[in-house]
Amino acid sequence: MIDNNEELIYRSYRQGGKRYEHAVKADGRELRFEFEDGLYMLANPLWAQLEPGASFQPINPEAIFGNANPLFVEIGIGNGEFIAHHAGNEPQQNWVGFEVFHKIFHKAVARCHKVSHGNIRLMQFDAELFVRLLPDKSVSGFYVNFPDPWPKSKHTKRRLLKTWFMELMSQKLRDDGLITVATDHDDYAREITENFAAAQSLESALAAPFVNEIGDYYQTKYYRKFAAQGTVYFYQMRKKSLRGSA
Ligand SMILES: C[S@@+](CC[C@H](N)C(=O)[O-])C[C@H]1O[C@@H](n2cnc3c(N)ncnc32)[C@H](O)[C@@H]1O
């Protein structure tokens, strides 16, 4: 787990028309993020350097975007269609997208470049780390569309949507925020249902633990692929403290 007490300096500057963001660990080893045209952060394969016990200061989204607009986070952006659609149509929203897979990350960058109002940051990085670095109660919405199902039983432990991660998202969520998840995978859906039920701080914002359709939901590449083949499960979770007030 990340210990936030140790110092990490996080700074940004412009050089030769480019904006750079640097994060420097207390031990002096530098983690470097590059913004290109202010649009995205490209992390070197830093996860290889992040040993257990590594520690960081929280990221300040207002400093990154230069405003306090509502923040939305998409995990596993794939080719970037979903984030490009939403951020492109909502200039007053800030969007951060995470993707670990280099090749499609660059497709997403190209797509987002075309539509960004300066309100998108894409990071080629494991969301599990960066969600931890966000300030508590800072996120208006998390989206996880078709997370990797890791279908082999010996790999299911690699699935992203474990109860601890749901609780982490909840901690980062504003009181009126929502966590939205879509999957087509029956066994992962069963696990997600169980894990959300076990997440003490969350409850379904829907009439049931999940639904199979949400009107007007942007259909990503995987949605189009899988909805045609079978059932899609949608989850929309809110903080339990909102019970009765929504
Ligand atoms: C099945 S694809 C779905 C892509 C897209 N959301 C869609 O609906 O078309 C899942 C994506 O999540 C990415 N991913 C998996 N774990 C991740 C993590 N911890 N952080 C960021 N991205 C991740 C994978 O590389 C992959 O591109």
Ligand as a Chemical Component Dictionary entry (heavy atoms), coordinates in Angstrom:
data_LIG
# 
_chem_comp.id                   LIG 
_chem_comp.type                 NON-POLYMER 
_chem_comp.pdbx_formal_charge   0 
_chem_comp.three_letter_code    LIG 
# 
loop_
_chem_comp_atom.comp_id 
_chem_comp_atom.atom_id 
_chem_comp_atom.alt_atom_id 
_chem_comp_atom.type_symbol 
_chem_comp_atom.charge 
_chem_comp_atom.model_Cartn_x 
_chem_comp_atom.model_Cartn_y 
_chem_comp_atom.model_Cartn_z 
_chem_comp_atom.pdbx_ordinal 
LIG C1  C1  C 0  -11.658 -4.992 -22.201 1  
LIG S1  S1  S 1  -10.835 -3.464 -22.408 2  
LIG C2  C2  C 0  -12.174 -2.298 -22.471 3  
LIG C3  C3  C 0  -11.761 -0.991 -23.112 4  
LIG C4  C4  C 0  -12.843 0.108  -23.146 5  
LIG N1  N1  N 0  -13.211 0.510  -21.790 6  
LIG C5  C5  C 0  -14.067 -0.300 -23.922 7  
LIG O1  O1  O 0  -15.121 -0.474 -23.305 8  
LIG O2  O2  O -1 -13.960 -0.444 -25.147 9  
LIG C6  C6  C 0  -10.170 -3.164 -20.762 10 
LIG C7  C7  C 0  -9.034  -2.151 -20.776 11 
LIG O3  O3  O 0  -8.625  -1.839 -19.443 12 
LIG C8  C8  C 0  -7.215  -1.669 -19.410 13 
LIG N2  N2  N 0  -6.799  -1.856 -18.013 14 
LIG C9  C9  C 0  -6.867  -3.008 -17.316 15 
LIG N3  N3  N 0  -6.430  -2.823 -16.046 16 
LIG C10 C10 C 0  -6.104  -1.497 -15.946 17 
LIG C11 C11 C 0  -5.594  -0.692 -14.888 18 
LIG N4  N4  N 0  -5.334  -1.218 -13.674 19 
LIG N5  N5  N 0  -5.362  0.605  -15.137 20 
LIG C12 C12 C 0  -5.618  1.136  -16.354 21 
LIG N6  N6  N 0  -6.091  0.417  -17.396 22 
LIG C13 C13 C 0  -6.325  -0.887 -17.198 23 
LIG C14 C14 C 0  -6.731  -2.727 -20.386 24 
LIG O4  O4  O 0  -5.436  -2.471 -20.897 25 
LIG C15 C15 C 0  -7.787  -2.658 -21.492 26 
LIG O5  O5  O 0  -7.461  -1.754 -22.511 27 
# 
loop_
_chem_comp_bond.comp_id 
_chem_comp_bond.atom_id_1 
_chem_comp_bond.atom_id_2 
_chem_comp_bond.value_order 
_chem_comp_bond.pdbx_ordinal 
LIG C1  S1  SING 1  
LIG S1  C2  SING 2  
LIG S1  C6  SING 3  
LIG C2  C3  SING 4  
LIG C3  C4  SING 5  
LIG C4  N1  SING 6  
LIG C4  C5  SING 7  
LIG C5  O1  DOUB 8  
LIG C5  O2  SING 9  
LIG C6  C7  SING 10 
LIG C7  O3  SING 11 
LIG C7  C15 SING 12 
LIG O3  C8  SING 13 
LIG C8  N2  SING 14 
LIG C8  C14 SING 15 
LIG N2  C9  SING 16 
LIG N2  C13 SING 17 
LIG C9  N3  DOUB 18 
LIG N3  C10 SING 19 
LIG C10 C11 SING 20 
LIG C10 C13 DOUB 21 
LIG C11 N4  SING 22 
LIG C11 N5  DOUB 23 
LIG N5  C12 SING 24 
LIG C12 N6  DOUB 25 
LIG N6  C13 SING 26 
LIG C14 O4  SING 27 
LIG C14 C15 SING 28 
LIG C15 O5  SING 29 
# 
